[in-house]
Amino acid sequence: MITTLTARDVTKIYRTGEVEVHALRGANLDLYEGEVVVMLGPSGSGKSTLLNIIGGLDTATSGTVCFRDHELTGADEADLTRFRRDHVGFVFQFYNLIPSLTAEENVALVTEIAEHPLDPAEALGIVGLSDRLNHFPAQLSGGEQQRIAIARAIAKQPEILLCDEPTGALDSETGILVLEAIDQVNRELGTTTAVITHNTVIGSMADRVLHIADGTVVRIEKNSERRSAAELAW
């Protein structure tokens, strides 16, 4: 297996006056090329903090993070911006679409700054929205808006796709459609994918499940086979 990203002994301490909050306590992580990883853990366990650090949105207090042979630890803001722009796609719980732009125009915003972008219509086709190119966000369901957000994230063809509670604001039926889109992206583009969730059912669609508690990875499970998102129910 080819390693896309590694994190070693990563800590994150937030300080407010004299108060210290230890969000991460020596977390270790490997992401392998083309795999789907689900990061499971309760609220406050450090999942989002770890995702933000490996995605270059935040920096570790100590420890090392490497993307292939490029160390991100100690990188300045310009380096982290380039890393995010060129290599990482993000999907969050809330869609962050621009209301005045159509689905195709929302995706095109990313393709204009990418080196090797997909055509916006192709990206929307991968997530099953070829018939919604000219619709505005207000004309679409929550699940459709989230799939546009996924299309926007993958349109620059990132090596890594990081999804933070992508089904958190959706009912189960709609959430499964979103997970199917994430699964489709992984299978078609080979994008290394990490999905944060507190929903244990989602773990069965992954190659590996990382259990996170008290700021560290406490257990790793490897699934003998990945279930399709369509088979899930909660």
C-alpha positions as CSV (number, residue, x, y, z in Angstrom):
1,M,0.0,0.0,0.0
2,I,1.2,3.5,-0.9
3,T,1.0,6.0,2.0
4,T,-0.7,9.3,1.1
5,L,-0.5,11.0,4.5
6,T,0.9,10.2,7.9
7,A,0.5,11.8,11.3
8,R,2.7,10.9,14.2
9,D,2.3,11.8,17.9
10,V,0.1,14.8,17.1
11,T,-1.0,16.9,20.0
12,K,-3.2,20.0,20.0
13,I,-3.5,22.3,23.0
14,Y,-5.9,25.3,23.0
15,R,-5.1,27.9,25.6
16,T,-7.5,30.5,26.9
17,G,-5.7,32.6,29.6
18,E,-4.4,30.0,32.0
19,V,-6.8,27.3,30.9
20,E,-5.4,24.5,28.6
21,V,-7.6,22.2,26.6
22,H,-5.9,19.1,25.2
23,A,-7.9,18.3,22.0
24,L,-5.3,15.8,20.8
25,R,-3.0,13.7,22.9
26,G,-0.4,11.9,20.7
27,A,-2.7,10.8,17.8
28,N,-1.2,8.6,15.1
29,L,-2.8,8.2,11.6
30,D,-2.0,6.7,8.2
31,L,-4.0,7.3,5.1
32,Y,-3.3,4.9,2.2
33,E,-3.8,5.7,-1.5
34,G,-7.3,5.0,-2.7
35,E,-8.8,3.8,0.6
36,V,-11.9,4.9,2.5
37,V,-11.4,5.5,6.2
38,V,-14.1,6.2,8.7
39,M,-13.1,8.0,11.8
40,L,-15.6,7.2,14.6
41,G,-15.8,8.8,18.0
42,P,-18.1,10.8,20.3
43,S,-18.4,14.5,20.3
44,G,-15.3,16.1,21.8
45,S,-13.1,13.1,21.1
46,G,-10.8,15.1,18.8
47,K,-12.0,13.9,15.4
48,S,-12.5,17.2,13.8
49,T,-9.3,18.7,15.2
50,L,-7.3,15.8,13.8
51,L,-9.1,16.2,10.4
52,N,-8.4,19.9,10.4
53,I,-4.7,19.3,11.1
54,I,-4.2,16.7,8.4
55,G,-6.1,18.9,6.0
56,G,-3.9,21.9,6.7
57,L,-6.7,24.0,8.2
58,D,-5.0,24.0,11.6
59,T,-1.5,23.2,12.9
60,A,-0.4,20.8,15.6
61,T,1.1,21.9,18.9
62,S,3.6,19.1,18.5
63,G,4.1,16.0,16.4
64,T,4.6,15.6,12.6
65,V,2.3,15.5,9.6
66,C,3.6,14.5,6.2
67,F,1.8,14.4,2.8
68,R,3.9,11.9,0.8
69,D,7.4,13.1,1.3
70,H,6.4,16.7,2.1
71,E,6.4,17.6,5.8
72,L,3.5,19.9,6.8
73,T,4.7,20.4,10.3
74,G,6.0,24.0,10.7
75,A,4.7,25.0,7.2
76,D,3.8,28.6,6.9
77,E,0.3,29.8,5.9
78,A,1.2,30.1,2.3
79,D,2.5,26.5,2.1
80,L,-0.6,25.3,3.9
81,T,-2.8,27.2,1.5
82,R,-1.1,25.6,-1.5
83,F,-1.4,22.2,0.1
84,R,-5.2,22.7,0.6
85,R,-5.7,24.2,-2.9
86,D,-3.7,21.6,-4.8
87,H,-4.3,18.3,-2.9
88,V,-7.3,18.4,-0.5
89,G,-11.0,18.5,-0.9
90,F,-13.3,19.3,2.0
91,V,-16.9,18.4,2.7
92,F,-18.5,19.8,5.9
93,Q,-21.8,19.2,7.6
94,F,-23.2,22.5,6.2
95,Y,-22.9,22.9,2.5
96,N,-21.6,26.5,2.2
97,L,-23.0,27.0,-1.3
98,I,-23.4,30.4,-2.8
99,P,-27.1,31.0,-3.1
100,S,-26.9,33.2,-6.1
101,L,-25.0,30.7,-8.2
102,T,-26.3,27.6,-9.9
103,A,-25.0,24.1,-9.1
104,E,-22.7,24.2,-12.1
105,E,-21.4,27.7,-11.1
106,N,-20.8,26.7,-7.5
107,V,-18.6,23.8,-8.7
108,A,-16.9,26.0,-11.4
109,L,-15.6,28.3,-8.6
110,V,-13.1,25.6,-7.7
111,T,-12.2,24.6,-11.2
112,E,-11.0,28.1,-12.0
113,I,-8.1,27.8,-9.5
114,A,-7.3,24.1,-10.0
115,E,-4.4,22.8,-12.0
116,H,-6.1,19.8,-13.5
117,P,-9.8,20.2,-12.9
118,L,-12.7,18.1,-14.0
119,D,-15.4,19.8,-16.0
120,P,-18.1,21.0,-13.5
121,A,-20.8,19.0,-15.3
122,E,-18.6,15.9,-15.1
123,A,-18.1,16.4,-11.4
124,L,-21.9,16.8,-10.9
125,G,-22.5,13.7,-13.0
126,I,-20.3,11.6,-10.7
127,V,-22.5,12.5,-7.7
128,G,-25.7,11.9,-9.7
129,L,-26.8,15.5,-10.4
130,S,-26.4,15.8,-14.2
131,D,-30.0,17.0,-14.3
132,R,-29.5,19.8,-11.7
133,L,-26.8,21.9,-13.4
134,N,-28.9,25.0,-13.7
135,H,-30.7,24.8,-10.4
136,F,-30.0,27.2,-7.5
137,P,-29.4,25.9,-4.0
138,A,-32.8,27.0,-2.8
139,Q,-34.4,24.8,-5.5
140,L,-32.6,21.7,-4.2
141,S,-33.0,19.4,-1.3
142,G,-30.5,19.2,1.5
143,G,-29.1,16.0,0.1
144,E,-28.7,17.5,-3.3
145,Q,-27.0,20.5,-1.9
146,Q,-24.5,18.3,0.0
147,R,-23.8,16.3,-3.2
148,I,-23.1,19.6,-5.0
149,A,-20.6,20.3,-2.1
150,I,-19.0,17.0,-2.8
151,A,-18.8,17.7,-6.5
152,R,-17.2,21.1,-5.7
153,A,-14.7,19.3,-3.5
154,I,-13.7,16.7,-6.1
155,A,-13.7,19.0,-9.1
156,K,-10.1,19.9,-8.6
157,Q,-9.2,16.2,-8.5
158,P,-7.7,16.2,-5.0
159,E,-5.6,13.3,-3.8
160,I,-7.4,13.5,-0.4
161,L,-11.1,14.0,0.3
162,L,-11.9,14.9,4.0
163,C,-15.6,14.8,5.1
164,D,-16.6,16.1,8.5
165,E,-20.0,14.7,9.5
166,P,-21.3,14.9,5.9
167,T,-24.6,13.3,6.8
168,G,-25.0,15.1,10.2
169,A,-27.8,17.5,9.0
170,L,-29.7,14.9,7.0
171,D,-32.2,12.1,7.6
172,S,-31.0,8.5,7.0
173,E,-32.5,8.1,3.6
174,T,-30.9,11.3,2.3
175,G,-27.7,10.6,4.2
176,I,-27.3,7.3,2.4
177,L,-27.6,9.1,-1.0
178,V,-24.7,11.4,0.1
179,L,-22.6,8.4,1.2
180,E,-23.3,6.7,-2.1
181,A,-21.9,9.8,-3.8
182,I,-18.8,9.7,-1.6
183,D,-18.3,6.0,-2.4
184,Q,-18.8,6.7,-6.1
185,V,-16.1,9.4,-6.0
186,N,-13.7,7.0,-4.3
187,R,-14.3,4.2,-6.8
188,E,-14.2,6.4,-10.0
189,L,-11.4,8.8,-9.1
190,G,-9.4,6.7,-6.6
191,T,-9.5,9.6,-4.1
192,T,-8.2,8.7,-0.6
193,T,-11.2,9.5,1.6
194,A,-11.6,10.1,5.3
195,V,-15.1,10.5,6.8
196,I,-15.7,11.7,10.3
197,T,-18.9,10.5,11.9
198,H,-20.4,9.4,15.3
199,N,-22.6,6.9,13.5
200,T,-21.1,3.5,13.9
201,V,-23.2,2.0,11.0
202,I,-21.2,4.1,8.5
203,G,-18.0,2.3,9.5
204,S,-19.0,-0.8,7.4
205,M,-18.6,1.2,4.1
206,A,-14.9,1.8,4.9
207,D,-11.7,-0.2,4.3
208,R,-10.6,0.7,7.8
209,V,-12.3,2.2,10.9
210,L,-10.4,4.4,13.3
211,H,-11.9,4.7,16.7
212,I,-11.0,8.0,18.4
213,A,-11.4,8.8,22.1
214,D,-9.8,11.3,24.4
215,G,-7.7,12.9,21.7
216,T,-6.1,9.8,20.3
217,V,-6.7,6.8,18.0
218,V,-7.5,4.0,20.4
219,R,-8.3,1.2,18.0
220,I,-8.2,0.4,14.2
221,E,-10.4,-2.1,12.6
222,K,-10.0,-3.4,9.1
223,N,-13.1,-4.6,7.3
224,S,-12.8,-7.8,5.3
225,E,-15.0,-6.2,2.7
226,R,-16.7,-2.8,2.2
227,R,-20.5,-2.7,2.2
228,S,-22.0,-0.4,-0.3
229,A,-23.7,2.7,1.1
230,A,-27.0,1.5,-0.4
231,E,-26.9,-1.4,2.1
232,L,-26.7,0.8,5.1
233,A,-29.6,1.7,7.4
234,W,-29.9,3.5,10.7
